[in-house]
């Protein structure tokens, strides 16, 4: 496998028709999951599939200040080249006023527009959260809204369970075994037997960031099958999170969560470290574990692997 092919596979995310079909059902979509679950990738692919004008607000901690959020909103509208919307917001002194005029301008716009609020967790629980609440409740019916966040408060989350709204969570974003197989084939040009794919899926827990990195390792290996079976003794370290609040029901020693509904992988325990740049690190755990339902026929029971 050439380095160019591996690089291309890592930088060109695979479209996942299952997710794109799910978000296409409603005009207002909430995507809620932790880092590395492909939330922003899904938002970008949703934008491409709709093929309409898009305003993307990428929020930061500073945007919890409504005055600064007004400036971010105006910059995003200008960057989208939707001049009518930008002019409606320009010069407004408060966030509420800016949202009033933005909604009026959207109501007067015949062309459909997609509004994406990325990293919305930076403003949730603050006065700046009005941008999510107002657009979620008052957006004119011809337009689309996608809110991307690591966590949504229980009170705010209730509004996203109403008919006509779509809520995508960790269980939806996790790769299925079939999607792992398609990723290997379409992005890395590798074809593995089903039981090898089940091993790779179990070793990553379906976490998209882990799946893509592991698929690249397997595809680049001189012996992909041997490299795939070695994943039985490896675990990915969670990385880059200072909080696990996006997993409210998961204990500190929770395993890969949630289990894939197709193969029901059993949790074996993710080891958590302090935040850091560990996304690309794979560490040997010395313990091979595959659940009975996911274990290939005739495979031995989980055993401790020899030290390397």
Number of C-alpha atoms within 10 A of each C-alpha: 14 10 9 9 15 19 13 13 21 17 9 10 15 18 14 15 11 11 15 15 11 14 22 15 12 16 17 25 24 24 26 25 23 20 19 17 23 19 25 18 15 21 22 14 18 19 21 12 11 14 12 14 16 23 23 20 20 17 18 15 12 13 21 20 15 21 15 15 23 25 18 18 26 22 16 18 25 17 14 15 13 15 11 15 22 21 16 20 24 18 13 18 13 15 21 16 13 20 21 17 18 23 19 15 17 20 16 12 15 9 11 17 20 21 21 24 23 21 21 26 22 20 23 20 13 13 12 22 20 17 21 17 14 14 21 20 11 12 20 17 11 14 19 23 22 26 24 24 23 22 22 22 11 8 8 14 14 10 13 18 12 10 8 11 17 20 19 17 17 21 16 19 22 25 25 24 22 13 20 20 22 17 24 23 15 12 22 23 14 18 17 16 9 14 16 21 23 23 24 26 31 31 28 27 28 28 27 21 19 26 24 23 20 23 28 22 15 25 26 18 14 10 10 18 16 12 18 23 18 18 26 23 19 18 25 27 18 21 18 16 15 10 10 15 13 17 17 8 9 14 9 12 12 16 17 22 21 20 18 20 12 10 17 15 27 20 18 20 13 18 14 15 13 12 12 11 11 14 16 13 13 15 12 15 16 17 15 19 22 22 17 15 11 17 20 15 9 6 10 9 12 15 13 12 14 8 7 5
